[in-house]
Amino acid sequence: MKTLSMMTTENGHVSNYRFPSVELLEKRNDGKEKISIAEIAENENRLKQALEQLGIKIARIETIIGTAITRYEVTLLPGYKFSKIKRLEAELALPLGVLRVRIAEIDPFRPAIIIEIPNTNRGTVSMYSLIQSKTFRENKAELPLAIGQTVENAPFILDLTEISHLLIAGATGQGKTVALHAMITSLFYSKHPGELKFVMIDPKRIEFTPYGKIERHFLAKMESEEAIITDPYKAVDMLNILCLEMDNRLELKKEAGVRNIVEYNEKFTSQRLDSRHGHRYLPYIVVVIDEFADLIMSVRKIENLVARLAQIGHAAGIHLIIATQRPNGKVITGLIKANFPAYIAFRVVSRIDSRTIIDSPGAEQLIGSGDMLVSVAGKITRVQGALIDPSETERIVQFISEQNV
């Protein structure tokens, strides 16, 4: 069997390595095209009238203006069940003059609901604004993933080491691949090449191609093979190798008497572990799969390999981010779902698809173009994803590739 090849260092750092400058990213007019006061007032009046026509009386409405949607917190008069109101989403859209309305519950014990209405002029969330934000710059996460911005206009960042693994799904063209590029980029801005390696699996043969330039810096690969994996059978080989790497790392941790990779690497770099006994610096490994359906439909054994890595890989510093445009039970199987603690749902065509991804309806009411629902530990947050275009990715990759390692 082939072995895993990756450039490593004794202490996880590459001498003289320079992080990419934030100036390589585009400065966009983030959210500046705000919804007007007149539009808010008009929506409030339409909302009151529409609810009253449906026999629902309200006490007051409060608003939170987001980049792509505005959230209306509606306090109801007592006596209304959320389940009854939730069924009115489609009936509310027409009088409000929009295609989709999403209704969410604030608290089962409060007579209030959230009604989210798309803005007429939606803004964008730039990668530049996220990387520049105080939230990202002062974040203590080991593997920070800059996702986007909440309806409250706050940067939304996840720590991949805390959520272990991430499953992303949604219909074609809704923003999944852009989200993957944003997450990869945020890791470039936070980790040295010696601290992090990517395994990139791209059955579509196009999305991860630009990263081939930084093979020596950030990519783990099989010996004598291309760094970006496109063949499903070679993906099987790589996943098998990663399972062996995982087992080896867990054994090294056991011998070192540590709980996690951070403690292990601290012990190694302080020379309390002997490299003559097999000890080495262990960079994080992040496995990114852009279209999981193409793999699992081609080679069914991939399901078991991914599930095994997901079960205990995080304890060895190996984390998975997988995305698919087919959110059905044949792709997101019970075995896969059970081992992925965090999910992102982009817009889907049906309520069934939404439940398959996040165990809840709602994704069928999203408005596309990066609009997503993020589910972590059962809590669902609506987020407008960060926009990063291919030219930004190319500039960052070029900057990294020109450095010696």
Disulfide bonds with the S-S distance in Angstrom:
none
